[in-house]
Amino acid sequence: MAHLVHRSVAVRRGRPEPKGLDSILACMTPVGWLSVLAAVGIVVADLRPLVESGALGVVPWTSLAGPLAGAFADAALMLMPAALLIGFPGVWHRNRWLYRGAILLAGAQFARVLLDVLQTWILEALSPGSGGGIDPSTLEGLAFAVLSLSIGLVSIAGAWSFADGLSDAGARPPRLLIGLVAAGLVAAMLAVYWPFLTSSLDLSQVVGWLNILGFTLSMLLIALYGVLAVRLMAGPFMRLVPRGAWVAGALGGLALLAQRTLSPLVVWLMSSPEQAELATQVSAAIGLLGYVAWPLILVSALLGLGRGTRRRRVRSPLMRLYVVSPTD
């Protein structure tokens, strides 16, 4: 008969958790490093005209504040995947929609800047007398229009995914409020831009249909940005954690919503010569809001936006056992 002679407990020692810079590097993935490299590339592309023209060191820094802030705002959107990885380790497991949305939005921004650089290079190298634009009726112009629409589709997918990720993190304001904000933004844009679009629209050409498609995608993207902004702004009121991250995100969402709200107002003011000065001031305010919106959302991501996401538990359905012929 066998009996127990000796029992020992094996203790498994885990590696100490990294701290400081090592903890940041441990959270990064190849996608995060790609976003950092792409952000550097965007800053270089945005500041290239200033360097080539010799404006740096000659023009006052107050005049360069706008281009520098614009380059930083573009880089902030590109850094969103890396910021989520740092502020919310394991985000790709616990809130995949938030992470995917950040990747898609960053990819669309990088593709948009790359397309602008490519178009500028073509104009400078092949068509120096084109007047600053590629004719959409040509093969090159049609290709650029299709690429621009494709980038718009990626932006729509990114905004939709990011908004769903915020919902998974707990930002679920009333659906009526979300619908009213989205519908209001679309209605304002339609009221202002539709007369200009219909007056010069020619559906007998491919360019006219491309304009209709681009306008439709723009309306959908504006509505989704409204949904995204409302969900960000709802975070502090719903007492989501980390609170600092949601407060910064709410400020960024407020700037994003104000930017989209004031854009049709500028077009309406510019239609009246008496309101030209006010239109200039509102346009400057829109530019300032564009400079701070995504940097604030970047700060919220670094502070742990979405870290309070709860794991979804998949429960097995209830089962009942019926005894038809009971036996001893």
Protein Blocks (a to p, Z undefined) as FASTA:
>chain_A
ZZdfbdcddddddddddehjllmmmmpcfklmmmmmmmmmmmmmmmmmmmmnomgokacf
klmmmmmmmmmmmmmmmmmmmmmmmmmghklmmmmmlmmmmmmmmmmmmmmmmmmmmmmm
mmmmmmmmnoopacfkbmklmmmmmmmmmmmmmmmmmmmmmmmmmmmnopacdfklmmmm
mmmmmmmmmmmmmmmmmmmgcfkbmklmmmmmmmmmmmmmmmmmmmmmmmmmmmmmnopa
cfklmmmmmmmmmmmmmmmmmmmmmmmmmmpmklmmmmmmmmmmmmmmmmmmmmmmmmmm
mnoghklpccddddddddddddfbgcZZ
